[in-house]
Amino acid sequence: MVKRNITGRNRLIANMISQATIPLYEDLLNGFDRTARTGESETLQEIRRKGLQNFKKLGLPTRKNEDWKYTSVTSFLQEQYHINGIAKEAGISDALLAQAKIPSLDCYQVVLVNGQLQSTGQLPSFIKIQPIKEAQQDAEKAKYFGKNTNVNEYHFAALNTAMFSNGFYLEIDANAVPDKPIHIVHAFTAGSNLFVQPRHLIVVKRSASVSIIESVVSEDAACKIFINSLTEVVVEENAFFNHYNVQVSQSGSRLVNQTDVSQKRHSVYTNCTFSLPGADIIRNNLNVSLDNDQTETHLYGLYLGAGNQLIDNHSFVNHKMPNCNSNEIYKGVLLDNATGVFNGKIFVQPDAQKTNAFQQNNNLLLSNKATINTKPQLEIFADDVKCSHGATVGQLSKEAMFYLQARGIGEETARALLVNAFAFDVTEKIKIPELEHYINDLIATHIPVTQG
């Protein structure tokens, strides 16, 4: 026992030495000690301490960590950031809010600035939303917090758990079916470099059905904003949750986004994530735990990278119980010097008999300088299952381009048509027509006439 403790301490010391080249690491540790936590329960403070303990063990990720092998964040962490408080508390500007506008969409709108809840509009009584810190004072709501997140394995999740500030708690009452989607706008703005860590919790109660769109927007400014965001989702028995993430933040933003989902019996969870050009780096960790039998999961993703952008999607679907289905399709389109990463894992535990799981990643390179690293994975420990996975990488068909242009369609329009056709397997899954049109328009906007 003594030997193990000494070994663990030596590893911790070695990790802290390796982090010495990242000044932000020490700033974060000092920031934890300076953060005021008046009014927090002892349970929450213990959760924070556990997060800090694991962050000290894990440190900030480097290429030496297998899950970050193709995604280097070190250069983005070398800069100086304000790590406490909100550097800019002014309300969201009209120009910034316009970035998130989805034309013709009739919705309930919720706005957050740097993770702080600003406005909720008029919401029906069965939709409850409040700042996460207020919700944590309610034992009935606080019981969901921190249950689905593995702080032993995820670097930024451990950091967020230790030092999160701001965020929202959203609850859909049992049997409720909102008549229109909820559009949550995450706006980020700063007058100096800012490191923000919002924490969100969404609970869809028994037999409820809801569609939520989350849009991430930011100012295109000289100031850098590093966003370490974590969202926990609970989908209770017989509930339906269509979850859309639209990432259109501008240059200068660095987005690390983790979503941890727990599904109960007969629930259906659908996630559609769209990452568009703009942010310097986008890292999406999406973890879904099928905690009971007869659950259904659909994960769809479309990433369109341009410039020197890096977009990394990591997903983990954990089949724990029998008779569950999961379906995952991610598609990537990469231009210029952009880099894409896809790492998807389906894990089938011994009790998860009769599992039906599918995973596919397809990529289109529109530039000779673009790069894709794809790694679909299956780990199966049950014998009565149906599972498959695959990946492809290709370029636009010259024959298809010639066919369209020969019929009077211009080169720019032809390229946009072919890319939209490539993305169709994902965009057709959008159940909100206005959102589907909006995404297709964004795709067409970002497809240039030619690529090197």
Secondary structure, 3 states (H helix, E strand, C coil): CHHHHHHHHHHHHHHHHHHHHCHHHHHHHHHHHHCCCCCCCHHHHHHHHHHHHHHHHHCCCCCCCHHHCCCCCHHHHCCCCECCCCCCCCCCCHHHHHHCCCCCCCCEEEEEECCEEEECCCCCCCEEEEEHHHHCCCHHHHCCCCCCCCCCCCHHHHHHHHHCCCCEEEEECCCCCCCCCEEEEEEECCCCCEEECCEEEEEECCCCEEEEEEEEEECCCCCCEEEEEEEEEEECCCCEEEEEEEECCCCCEEEEEEEEEEECCCCEEEEEEEECCCCCEEEEEEEEEECCCCCEEEEEEEEEECCCCEEEEEEEEEECCCCCEEEEEEEEEECCCCEEEEEEEEEECCCCCCEEEEEEEEEEECCCCCEEEEEEEEEECCCCEEEEEEEEEECCCHHHHHHHHCCCCCHHHHHHHHHHHHHHHHHCCCCCHHHHHHHHHHHHHHCCCCCC
